[in-house]
Amino acid sequence: MYELSRIRLYSIGPAGARYADTVLDLRGVGGPVPSPAPTQAEFFEEEPVGPPRRPAPAGVLFLENGGGKSVLLKLIFSVMLPGHRNTLGGASSGVLRKFLLADDCGHVALEWQHTVTGETVVVGKVSEWRGRQVSNDPRKFAEAWYSFRPGPGMSLDSLPVAESAAVRPAVEGASTARGRRRTMKGFRDALTEAGKAYPHLDVVWVEIHERWNEHLGELGLDPELFRYQREMNADEGEAAGLFAVKNDSDFTDLLLRAVTDTRDTDGLADLVHGFAHKLGRRAELTAERDFTAGSLDLLQRIAEAAERREQARGVHAGAERRTRTL
């Protein structure tokens, strides 16, 4: 099991609550890790003293209305629950696209720490507008997801979000990104090169929602848990609403959603929906069928008459040729 350790947001967010380069650090205030795994420190990092500690078990974020609390949750869920239909706080399909300016290459990276071994894994999302132009066409909104295991060569602090060649120790509270922002392609190339140079990073790059969900499960981060969290936070923290069942049917639906993989039932749901649509149009389709059948009967008679006419014309033409010859 993993716990959220750090959050990094870079060049993303709406106009009133943008994150230039922000890191929310929850490390080192929980209980000690029971069975810490051996780790190798970064080049400029001091050797750890004593066993690592788990992240904060709980936290409170104080912001005024409009300060960006919902924006933060939307961005976190966009990593763990890809797809516009999973957007927190309503069914607006374009809400995440509003968080990106034309020249942005936005990043949301989450660092998770294992509760037993203390090992960390970083999962993140990167997005940008194709052609550097904001559009209402969702096909021009490019997004991808990635994961790696921090170690010598790359960490959450040293994500290659900018074209910086300088090597310097990280300063608490200061951005480590220097130089021009990388495009999505530039970021992917840098990530891939780091993975080749340092195989222990175990870099993975994914551009398909379903494949990313599967990969999260392989890492031990169950997306289903985050779906429940999204539903709990759909109405500003009304978690009780998720479990408010009025009858046995509601409880059965809740139980089935919890234990059943929706991908197995999506095909059946589409099939039933298709049949229901056809049944709803039964009267219209029956009238259309009767009209078509009647029309075919009449047209068949016309076709038979036309065929007999052609035969008569052939007999007449033959008789005319023989008469002329005579």
SELOKE-381264 format. One record per residue: residue in one letter; chain; x, y, z of N, C-alpha, C in turn. Coordinates in steps of 0.001 Angstrom, whole numbers. Example, Ala and Ser with C-alpha at 12.3 -4.5 7.8 and 13.67 -1.06 7.14 Angstrom:
2
A,A,13190,-5690,7800,12300,-4500,7800,13200,-3300,7800
S,A,12850,-2250,7080,13670,-1060,7140,12900,30,7870
***
This chain:
326
M,A,849,-1194,0,0,0,0,882,1241,0
Y,A,433,2255,-709,1192,3495,-823,426,4651,-188
E,A,1192,5641,260,622,6889,772,1216,8057,-12
L,A,404,9093,-201,856,10253,-960,1926,10999,-181
S,A,3088,11166,-811,4231,11773,-143,4462,13226,-570
R,A,4439,13478,-1891,4624,14842,-2393,3806,15039,-3655
I,A,3487,16302,-3927,2752,16686,-5135,3521,17827,-5785
R,A,3769,17693,-7083,4424,18783,-7807,3557,19204,-8977
L,A,3289,20504,-9075,2477,21069,-10147,3298,22132,-10854
Y,A,3352,22022,-12178,4219,22916,-12945,3472,23449,-14162
S,A,3370,24778,-14247,2829,25465,-15419,1423,24980,-15767
I,A,544,25012,-14791,-817,24513,-15018,-1764,25169,-14029
G,A,-3030,25243,-14406,-4048,25823,-13530,-4796,26955,-14220
P,A,-5992,27303,-13716,-6756,28407,-14303,-6098,29749,-14008
A,A,-6608,30787,-14632,-5976,32106,-14531,-5868,32588,-13084
G,A,-6866,32309,-12259,-6850,32814,-10890,-6153,31928,-9890
A,A,-5745,30730,-10294,-5103,29808,-9345,-4076,28954,-10068
R,A,-3097,29614,-10695,-2097,28870,-11471,-940,28422,-10590
Y,A,-349,27301,-10990,820,26768,-10309,2009,26914,-11250
A,A,2908,27849,-10938,4098,28033,-11773,5039,26851,-11579
D,A,5422,26587,-10343,6182,25391,-9969,6032,25229,-8466
T,A,5111,24380,-8056,4744,24256,-6652,4899,22811,-6204
V,A,5490,22627,-5025,5627,21294,-4438,4953,21296,-3070
L,A,4009,20388,-2881,3377,20177,-1583,4045,18971,-941
D,A,4752,19196,164,5584,18159,793,4892,17631,2044
L,A,4603,16342,2049,3948,15698,3189,4869,14688,3868
R,A,6159,14728,3582,7072,13683,4043,7492,13839,5495
G,A,7908,12689,6058,8686,12679,7288,7986,13056,8564
V,A,6665,13053,8613,5975,13433,9854,5077,12304,10374
G,A,5048,11168,9662,4267,10029,10110,5113,9087,10947
G,A,4597,7885,11170,5331,6895,11941,6484,6306,11147
P,A,7446,5665,11836,8583,5058,11131,8130,3924,10217
V,A,8866,3746,9125,8593,2651,8190,9063,1342,8818
P,A,8227,299,8869,8591,-948,9571,9807,-1661,8993
S,A,9857,-1833,7668,10943,-2596,7040,11551,-1783,5910
P,A,12376,-777,6236,12890,105,5177,13777,-631,4192
A,A,13557,-336,2909,14389,-906,1854,15652,-68,1704
P,A,16778,-685,1322,18015,98,1128,17846,1087,-19
T,A,18340,2295,184,18244,3332,-838,19610,3960,-1052
Q,A,19803,4497,-2233,21040,5199,-2578,20729,6680,-2716
A,A,21475,7512,-2013,21192,8945,-1997,21604,9586,-3316
E,A,20973,10724,-3625,21358,11511,-4787,22752,12104,-4578
F,A,23328,12672,-5675,24712,13147,-5629,24898,14244,-4571
F,A,23964,15197,-4530,24099,16307,-3590,23343,16053,-2287
E,A,22699,14924,-2170,21845,14669,-1012,22656,14075,130
E,A,22342,14480,1350,22993,13916,2517,22476,12508,2763
E,A,23343,11678,3328,22929,10315,3635,21836,10345,4704
P,A,20803,9500,4544,19721,9513,5531,20196,9032,6895
V,A,19631,9631,7927,19961,9268,9308,18733,8607,9921
G,A,18876,7332,10317,17763,6622,10931,16771,6134,9894
P,A,15797,5353,10310,14800,4818,9371,13900,5925,8833
P,A,13469,5793,7591,12568,6815,7039,11218,6789,7730
R,A,10541,7903,7660,9223,7999,8281,8156,8094,7191
R,A,6973,7678,7533,5861,7727,6586,5386,9165,6410
P,A,4673,9451,5316,4125,10804,5129,3062,11118,6176
A,A,2611,12360,6149,1582,12795,7099,320,11950,6920
P,A,-220,11402,8017,-1450,10603,7895,-2665,11438,7537
A,A,-2608,12731,7809,-3727,13624,7492,-3193,15041,7395
G,A,-3953,15883,6734,-3543,17276,6594,-4733,18161,6290
V,A,-4572,19444,6541,-5637,20414,6283,-5066,21526,5414
L,A,-5780,21815,4329,-5376,22889,3421,-6337,24054,3602
F,A,-5828,25163,4121,-6659,26339,4371,-6535,27314,3208
L,A,-7645,27545,2531,-7687,28523,1453,-9068,29162,1438
E,A,-9120,30420,1036,-10407,31081,889,-11162,30503,-301
N,A,-12454,30800,-372,-13234,30364,-1525,-12623,30927,-2805
G,A,-12437,30057,-3772,-11802,30470,-5017,-10301,30424,-4977
G,A,-9723,29920,-3881,-8272,29887,-3761,-7604,28761,-4519
G,A,-8386,27740,-4902,-7808,26679,-5718,-7856,25298,-5111
K,A,-8682,25070,-4070,-8759,23735,-3462,-9326,22720,-4453
S,A,-10418,23075,-5091,-11023,22159,-6067,-10107,21953,-7268
V,A,-9379,22997,-7664,-8432,22868,-8770,-7369,21829,-8426
L,A,-6853,21880,-7202,-5843,20923,-6771,-6379,19496,-6840
L,A,-7596,19284,-6347,-8182,17944,-6387,-8414,17482,-7819
K,A,-8894,18388,-8685,-9110,18026,-10094,-7809,17562,-10736
L,A,-6721,18264,-10456,-5443,17918,-11059,-4922,16584,-10533
I,A,-5083,16339,-9244,-4646,15057,-8683,-5436,13908,-9296
F,A,-6753,14085,-9390,-7584,13019,-9935,-7350,12827,-11436
S,A,-6871,13851,-12125,-6586,13683,-13552,-5424,12728,-13776
V,A,-4578,12548,-12756,-3481,11583,-12851,-3974,10177,-12523
M,A,-4748,10067,-11448,-5165,8748,-10963,-6433,8240,-11628
L,A,-7228,9135,-12205,-8451,8742,-12906,-8490,9459,-14250
P,A,-7769,8958,-15245,-7744,9656,-16535,-9092,9613,-17227
G,A,-9342,10621,-18041,-10602,10692,-18778,-11466,11820,-18271
H,A,-12087,12580,-19190,-12890,13743,-18811,-14136,13363,-18021
R,A,-14652,12139,-18209,-15858,11754,-17484,-15577,11582,-15996
N,A,-14292,11440,-15618,-13941,11301,-14207,-13576,12628,-13563
T,A,-13800,13715,-14275,-13472,15031,-13734,-14286,15317,-12477
L,A,-13612,15829,-11466,-14282,16131,-10200,-15197,17329,-10342
G,A,-16365,17237,-9766,-17238,18387,-9638,-18115,18648,-10828
G,A,-18643,17606,-11448,-19585,17825,-12540,-19166,17144,-13806
A,A,-19977,17319,-14828,-19762,16605,-16082,-19173,17503,-17162
S,A,-18609,18625,-16787,-18024,19508,-17792,-16816,18844,-18421
S,A,-16938,18486,-19699,-15879,17714,-20342,-14637,18541,-20624
G,A,-14725,19853,-20610,-13575,20664,-20974,-12917,21369,-19810
V,A,-13242,20957,-18564,-12746,21708,-17424,-11228,21618,-17310
L,A,-10628,20466,-17581,-9182,20335,-17473,-8468,21095,-18589
R,A,-9117,21194,-19747,-8494,21932,-20850,-8413,23425,-20546
K,A,-9282,23910,-19650,-9247,25314,-19273,-8062,25643,-18371
F,A,-7373,24619,-17879,-6237,24837,-16977,-4926,24992,-17733
L,A,-4983,25031,-19069,-3763,25046,-19844,-3788,26204,-20828
L,A,-2756,27041,-20804,-2627,28138,-21765,-2006,27617,-23056
A,A,-1996,28463,-24077,-1544,28031,-25399,-102,27544,-25382
D,A,786,28237,-24651,2200,27864,-24678,2603,27023,-23485
D,A,1636,26507,-22749,1930,25675,-21581,2266,24243,-21983
C,A,3082,23618,-21172,3219,22164,-21139,3064,21815,-19665
G,A,1829,21515,-19273,1499,21383,-17858,1870,20020,-17299
H,A,2301,20015,-16032,2708,18781,-15365,2007,18664,-14013
V,A,1561,17453,-13712,1074,17097,-12375,1770,15796,-12013
A,A,2636,15821,-11022,3404,14635,-10629,3130,14321,-9162
L,A,2865,13051,-8874,2557,12594,-7519,3602,11576,-7090
E,A,4202,11801,-5936,5165,10862,-5378,4490,10066,-4264
W,A,4522,8737,-4391,3894,7849,-3417,4965,7048,-2685
Q,A,4757,6853,-1375,5716,6101,-560,5043,4864,7
H,A,5730,3731,-96,5190,2472,407,5172,2486,1926
T,A,4076,2019,2504,3915,2106,3957,4840,1160,4718
V,A,5319,100,4073,6144,-901,4763,7625,-719,4449
T,A,7952,-564,3160,9360,-498,2765,9893,929,2635
G,A,9004,1887,2511,9450,3263,2316,9872,3566,896
E,A,9790,2588,-18,10137,2832,-1411,9140,3800,-2039
T,A,9615,4578,-2994,8765,5598,-3608,8584,5309,-5094
V,A,7484,5799,-5621,7204,5743,-7045,6531,7051,-7421
V,A,6874,7575,-8581,6306,8835,-9066,5419,8519,-10267
V,A,4189,8994,-10212,3284,8899,-11357,2868,10317,-11720
G,A,2753,10581,-13005,2457,11954,-13403,1719,12027,-14718
K,A,1250,13224,-15010,552,13517,-16257,1154,14775,-16871
V,A,1275,14764,-18191,1752,15937,-18919,763,16211,-20042
S,A,489,17486,-20282,-506,17855,-21297,-108,19169,-21952
E,A,-552,19334,-23202,-296,20568,-23942,-1265,20657,-25116
W,A,-1367,21847,-25697,-2185,22057,-26893,-1354,21781,-28132
R,A,-1898,20979,-29033,-1202,20724,-30286,-1157,22004,-31112
G,A,0,22313,-31641,151,23517,-32440,200,24787,-31621
R,A,241,24656,-30280,317,25828,-29396,-856,26776,-29591
Q,A,-2038,26235,-29843,-3231,27056,-30010,-4374,26448,-29214
V,A,-5004,27270,-28368,-6154,26813,-27594,-7324,26587,-28539
S,A,-8029,25484,-28347,-9105,25119,-29264,-10245,24473,-28497
N,A,-11431,24526,-29077,-12585,23822,-28519,-12635,22371,-28963
D,A,-11732,22002,-29851,-11679,20635,-30344,-10847,19789,-29378
P,A,-11460,18823,-28672,-10697,18023,-27706,-9593,17194,-28337
R,A,-9655,16949,-29646,-8614,16167,-30302,-7287,16920,-30371
K,A,-7335,18251,-30201,-6110,19040,-30229,-5485,19186,-28838
F,A,-6110,18529,-27843,-5576,18563,-26485,-4812,17263,-26257
A,A,-3494,17353,-26199,-2647,16163,-26064,-2333,15924,-24595
E,A,-2417,14673,-24171,-2106,14319,-22789,-1505,12922,-22743
A,A,-635,12718,-21778,22,11423,-21599,368,11262,-20124
W,A,667,10012,-19750,976,9692,-18355,2289,8934,-18302
Y,A,2964,9002,-17144,4253,8346,-17009,4463,7931,-15556
S,A,5414,7035,-15351,5795,6632,-14001,7268,6274,-13985
F,A,7893,6415,-12830,9267,5968,-12632,9518,5827,-11135
R,A,10588,5124,-10813,10968,4932,-9415,12175,5823,-9124
P,A,12011,6845,-8276,13081,7821,-8058,14367,7163,-7569
G,A,15467,7741,-7985,16788,7270,-7581,17840,8120,-8246
P,A,19112,7739,-8140,20165,8490,-8832,19850,8586,-10315
G,A,19801,9799,-10819,19457,10031,-12209,18206,10859,-12383
M,A,17233,10679,-11500,16003,11479,-11619,15145,11276,-10374
S,A,14496,12352,-9973,13560,12325,-8854,12451,13324,-9144
L,A,11545,13477,-8214,10471,14453,-8396,11043,15860,-8546
D,A,12114,16163,-7795,12713,17502,-7851,13406,17762,-9179
S,A,13964,16715,-9788,14752,16907,-11001,14014,16454,-12257
L,A,12699,16523,-12240,11935,16205,-13443,12402,17110,-14592
P,A,12606,16568,-15780,13120,17386,-16896,12030,18246,-17543
V,A,11400,19096,-16733,10327,19941,-17251,10873,21157,-17983
A,A,12148,21491,-17742,12768,22642,-18395,14114,22231,-18957
E,A,14601,23007,-19931,15846,22669,-20621,17047,23221,-19864
S,A,17239,22736,-18648,18346,23195,-17824,19463,22171,-17840
A,A,20683,22613,-18127,21837,21720,-18131,22661,21869,-16857
A,A,22302,22815,-15996,23071,23065,-14790,22794,21988,-13742
V,A,23834,21615,-13003,23686,20657,-11900,23901,21427,-10614
R,A,22895,21506,-9802,22982,22275,-8561,22152,21581,-7491
P,A,22521,21728,-6237,21723,21131,-5170,20380,21819,-5057
A,A,19370,21047,-4668,18031,21611,-4506,17982,22509,-3284
V,A,17302,23614,-3399,17126,24554,-2299,15681,24462,-1831
E,A,15485,24323,-535,14154,24165,16,13270,25348,-379
G,A,12118,25030,-990,11155,26060,-1347,11434,26752,-2667
A,A,12524,26402,-3341,12866,27047,-4616,12694,26052,-5762
S,A,12304,26572,-6917,12103,25713,-8079,13448,25251,-8624
T,A,13518,23965,-8982,14742,23431,-9578,14727,23544,-11095
A,A,13610,23975,-11678,13499,24101,-13133,14180,25376,-13600
R,A,15058,25246,-14574,15766,26392,-15132,15683,26332,-16652
G,A,15685,27502,-17276,15687,27540,-18726,14285,27455,-19303
R,A,14237,27277,-20623,12972,27252,-21342,12204,25959,-21038
R,A,10883,26099,-20974,10058,24929,-20710,10134,23950,-21875
R,A,10201,22675,-21565,10214,21651,-22601,8802,21420,-23145
T,A,8724,21059,-24398,7464,20604,-24965,7211,19170,-24487
M,A,6019,18658,-24794,5719,17284,-24401,6697,16303,-25042
K,A,7003,16531,-26318,7958,15649,-26991,9337,15750,-26355
G,A,9752,16981,-26022,11052,17156,-25386,11108,16490,-24024
F,A,10006,16598,-23280,9945,15963,-21967,9999,14447,-22103
R,A,9244,13916,-23073,9256,12463,-23267,10647,11973,-23664
D,A,11309,12714,-24563,12649,12311,-24982,13611,12318,-23790
A,A,13532,13357,-22955,14420,13438,-21797,14126,12310,-20811
L,A,12848,12001,-20632,12452,10919,-19730,12959,9577,-20254
T,A,12820,9380,-21553,13264,8124,-22164,14773,7972,-22062
E,A,15514,9066,-22321,16971,9011,-22231,17415,8701,-20806
A,A,16733,9296,-19816,17071,9005,-18424,16817,7537,-18110
G,A,15719,6990,-18662,15425,5587,-18429,16463,4666,-19038
K,A,17016,5053,-20209,18054,4246,-20839,19367,4336,-20061
A,A,19692,5534,-19560,20944,5719,-18835,20897,5110,-17438
Y,A,19699,5110,-16833,19527,4576,-15480,18369,3575,-15495
P,A,18632,2319,-15830,17549,1329,-15944,16753,1128,-14660
H,A,17387,1410,-13505,16668,1205,-12235,15481,2161,-12087
L,A,15416,3217,-12899,14291,4159,-12804,12980,3520,-13257
D,A,13072,2506,-14101,11881,1771,-14563,10849,2742,-15154
V,A,11272,3525,-16138,10416,4555,-16737,9358,3911,-17630
V,A,8111,4366,-17492,6999,3906,-18325,6254,5132,-18831
W,A,5938,5139,-20138,5198,6239,-20778,3946,5664,-21425
V,A,2779,6240,-21124,1503,5704,-21596,661,6849,-22151
E,A,-60,6600,-23266,-921,7619,-23871,-2373,7164,-24006
I,A,-2715,5997,-23460,-4068,5456,-23556,-4641,5284,-22154
H,A,-5880,5776,-21948,-6499,5738,-20624,-6519,4330,-20045
E,A,-7031,3364,-20830,-7199,2016,-20318,-5861,1399,-19932
R,A,-4842,1629,-20743,-3521,1077,-20431,-2951,1723,-19176
W,A,-3214,3008,-18977,-2706,3679,-17779,-3401,3131,-16524
N,A,-4692,2888,-16596,-5394,2294,-15461,-4803,938,-15106
E,A,-4502,134,-16114,-3896,-1172,-15870,-2520,-1014,-15224
H,A,-1751,-43,-15700,-403,162,-15158,-463,616,-13699
L,A,-1418,1476,-13371,-1564,1889,-11971,-1837,679,-11082
G,A,-2694,-229,-11559,-2953,-1445,-10798,-1703,-2288,-10632
E,A,-868,-2360,-11675,379,-3117,-11590,1342,-2497,-10574
L,A,1297,-1176,-10430,2154,-499,-9455,1646,-667,-8027
G,A,391,-1041,-7865,-195,-1143,-6533,-1030,56,-6154
L,A,-1371,897,-7137,-2220,2072,-6918,-3569,1791,-7575
D,A,-4529,1346,-6807,-5811,901,-7339,-6649,2104,-7754
P,A,-6933,2295,-9049,-7746,3452,-9474,-9153,3428,-8903
E,A,-9662,2237,-8554,-11022,2150,-8024,-11160,2921,-6720
L,A,-10111,2916,-5885,-10146,3668,-4636,-10273,5166,-4899
F,A,-9623,5615,-5949,-9679,7036,-6272,-11030,7413,-6885
R,A,-11684,6443,-7516,-13026,6724,-8029,-13978,6998,-6879
Y,A,-13841,6236,-5787,-14667,6504,-4617,-14317,7854,-3993
Q,A,-13024,8163,-3956,-12616,9464,-3428,-13206,10595,-4268
R,A,-13222,10407,-5588,-13800,11438,-6455,-15280,11622,-6161
E,A,-15999,10515,-5988,-17424,10617,-5705,-17663,11271,-4340
M,A,-16789,10983,-3377,-16939,11589,-2055,-16733,13100,-2100
N,A,-15850,13542,-2981,-15531,14969,-3066,-16290,15688,-4171
A,A,-17283,15022,-4743,-18022,15637,-5839,-18779,16872,-5395
D,A,-19195,16889,-4125,-19970,18021,-3601,-19291,18615,-2383
E,A,-18069,19086,-2587,-17325,19752,-1524,-17233,18900,-258
G,A,-16856,17642,-428,-16572,16818,734,-17752,16079,1308
E,A,-18864,15958,588,-20014,15231,1119,-19786,13734,972
A,A,-18913,13164,1806,-18593,11745,1709,-19787,10875,2075
A,A,-20644,11353,2981,-21783,10543,3406,-22743,10269,2256
G,A,-22773,11154,1278,-23693,10968,162,-23397,9723,-646
L,A,-22121,9273,-647,-21776,8087,-1408,-22477,6850,-866
F,A,-22655,6806,464,-23222,5621,1096,-24676,5819,1505
A,A,-25300,6872,1017,-26717,7119,1335,-27569,6285,397
V,A,-28012,5134,876,-28852,4247,79,-30276,4307,619
K,A,-31239,4451,-279,-32638,4580,123,-33375,3243,115
N,A,-32889,2284,-667,-33572,999,-727,-32567,-88,-1084
D,A,-33071,-1327,-1164,-32185,-2455,-1449,-31569,-2374,-2836
S,A,-32273,-1758,-3781,-31738,-1628,-5138,-30506,-728,-5159
D,A,-30567,395,-4421,-29416,1295,-4355,-28212,601,-3727
F,A,-28456,-175,-2672,-27357,-878,-2010,-26738,-1916,-2948
T,A,-27577,-2624,-3690,-27076,-3624,-4633,-26219,-2968,-5712
D,A,-26677,-1812,-6215,-25890,-1091,-7218,-24533,-683,-6656
L,A,-24514,-160,-5419,-23260,247,-4786,-22326,-942,-4629
L,A,-22879,-2092,-4194,-22061,-3287,-3996,-21488,-3789,-5315
L,A,-22318,-3806,-6362,-21844,-4281,-7662,-20757,-3378,-8225
R,A,-20901,-2062,-8041,-19860,-1147,-8518,-18546,-1372,-7786
A,A,-18643,-1807,-6528,-17439,-1989,-5713,-16683,-3255,-6074
V,A,-17394,-4325,-6458,-16750,-5622,-6650,-16646,-6031,-8115
T,A,-17241,-5258,-9026,-17264,-5646,-10433,-16442,-4676,-11266
D,A,-15651,-5230,-12164,-14899,-4416,-13113,-15870,-3909,-14181
T,A,-16035,-2597,-14253,-17026,-2028,-15171,-16694,-2322,-16631
R,A,-15430,-2613,-16926,-15077,-2909,-18310,-15758,-4191,-18788
D,A,-16040,-5113,-17858,-16692,-6362,-18237,-18163,-6156,-18570
T,A,-18754,-5120,-18034,-20185,-4899,-18238,-20485,-3771,-19210
D,A,-19468,-3043,-19634,-19706,-1937,-20562,-20294,-2434,-21876
G,A,-19789,-3567,-22374,-20312,-4104,-23628,-21760,-4518,-23506
L,A,-22103,-5173,-22371,-23495,-5569,-22158,-24383,-4335,-22042
A,A,-23901,-3316,-21347,-24689,-2091,-21195,-24951,-1441,-22552
D,A,-23939,-1405,-23412,-24126,-838,-24750,-25133,-1655,-25554
L,A,-25060,-3000,-25409,-25992,-3862,-26136,-27431,-3629,-25684
V,A,-27623,-3589,-24347,-28962,-3354,-23806,-29468,-1971,-24219
H,A,-28578,-982,-24193,-28972,369,-24586,-29408,391,-26046
G,A,-28697,-353,-26893,-29072,-400,-28297,-30437,-1034,-28510
F,A,-30704,-2145,-27798,-32006,-2782,-27909,-33112,-1888,-27354
A,A,-32825,-1209,-26259,-33832,-320,-25671,-34182,802,-26636
H,A,-33174,1311,-27325,-33424,2382,-28304,-34311,1869,-29440
K,A,-34035,642,-29888,-34847,73,-30967,-36275,-214,-30507
L,A,-36418,-705,-29258,-37762,-968,-28744,-38567,318,-28610
G,A,-37874,1394,-28246,-38564,2672,-28140,-39080,3163,-29480
R,A,-38456,2716,-30549,-38882,3127,-31897,-39682,2018,-32589
R,A,-40237,1087,-31796,-40892,-81,-32391,-42041,302,-33321
A,A,-42932,1209,-32849,-44075,1600,-33675,-43610,2231,-34985
E,A,-42611,3105,-34886,-42087,3760,-36085,-41451,2751,-37023
L,A,-40677,1819,-36462,-40017,818,-37293,-41014,-161,-37907
T,A,-42086,-508,-37150,-43109,-1408,-37697,-43820,-769,-38883
A,A,-44179,509,-38735,-44822,1218,-39843,-43891,1301,-41044
E,A,-42621,1534,-40793,-41644,1602,-41886,-41516,240,-42577
R,A,-41524,-848,-41745,-41442,-2184,-42328,-42660,-2483,-43203
D,A,-43880,-2165,-42708,-45102,-2424,-43487,-45106,-1614,-44783
F,A,-44688,-347,-44685,-44629,497,-45893,-43641,-84,-46902
T,A,-42497,-532,-46401,-41481,-1088,-47293,-41971,-2385,-47943
A,A,-42634,-3246,-47114,-43137,-4509,-47660,-44192,-4246,-48741
G,A,-45123,-3305,-48491,-46134,-2966,-49496,-45520,-2388,-50752
S,A,-44529,-1546,-50559,-43861,-944,-51723,-43149,-2001,-52547
L,A,-42516,-2972,-51867,-41819,-4027,-52588,-42790,-4876,-53409
D,A,-43987,-5127,-52851,-44985,-5922,-53590,-45396,-5210,-54882
L,A,-45679,-3905,-54765,-46078,-3140,-55944,-44938,-3023,-56944
L,A,-43736,-2792,-56426,-42583,-2668,-57323,-42288,-3993,-58019
Q,A,-42535,-5117,-57309,-42335,-6415,-57940,-43260,-6604,-59142
R,A,-44524,-6148,-58996,-45478,-6235,-60111,-45004,-5390,-61298
I,A,-44518,-4202,-60999,-44025,-3327,-62064,-42833,-3970,-62765
A,A,-41937,-4591,-61940,-40759,-5227,-62524,-41155,-6391,-63429
E,A,-42158,-7187,-63001,-42612,-8313,-63823,-43243,-7815,-65124
A,A,-44046,-6733,-65021,-44662,-6166,-66235,-43592,-5641,-67194
A,A,-42576,-5003,-66652,-41493,-4484,-67487,-40752,-5616,-68184
E,A,-40581,-6762,-67452,-39908,-7903,-68050,-40739,-8488,-69202
R,A,-42071,-8597,-69002,-42937,-9108,-70074,-42934,-8176,-71276
R,A,-42872,-6863,-71005,-42820,-5901,-72099,-41552,-6078,-72918
E,A,-40434,-6289,-72251,-39175,-6484,-72959,-39218,-7749,-73811
Q,A,-39848,-8816,-73244,-39981,-10042,-74032,-40844,-9814,-75283
A,A,-41965,-9084,-75123,-42848,-8788,-76273,-42121,-7959,-77317
R,A,-41318,-6981,-76863,-40551,-6178,-77804,-39565,-7039,-78585
G,A,-38978,-8005,-77900,-38038,-8889,-78593,-38726,-9719,-79661
V,A,-39943,-10279,-79319,-40700,-11059,-80298,-41104,-10194,-81482
H,A,-41535,-8947,-81182,-41951,-8034,-82250,-40788,-7689,-83166
A,A,-39626,-7442,-82592,-38455,-7082,-83404,-38060,-8244,-84310
G,A,-38128,-9480,-83762,-37796,-10640,-84575,-38764,-10818,-85735
A,A,-40053,-10630,-85465,-41059,-10753,-86532,-40857,-9693,-87599
E,A,-40459,-8480,-87150,-40246,-7390,-88118,-39060,-7693,-89026
R,A,-37996,-8292,-88482,-36834,-8624,-89302,-37190,-9698,-90342
R,A,-37962,-10705,-89891,-38337,-11763,-90820,-39254,-11218,-91937
T,A,-40157,-10312,-91579,-41071,-9705,-92580,-40272,-8927,-93614
R,A,-39275,-8119,-93154,-38465,-7345,-94087,-37686,-8264,-95044
T,A,-37216,-9370,-94453,-36471,-10322,-95302,-37383,-10929,-96366
L,A,-38624,-11290,-95952,-39594,-11849,-96902,-39948,-10825,-97998
***
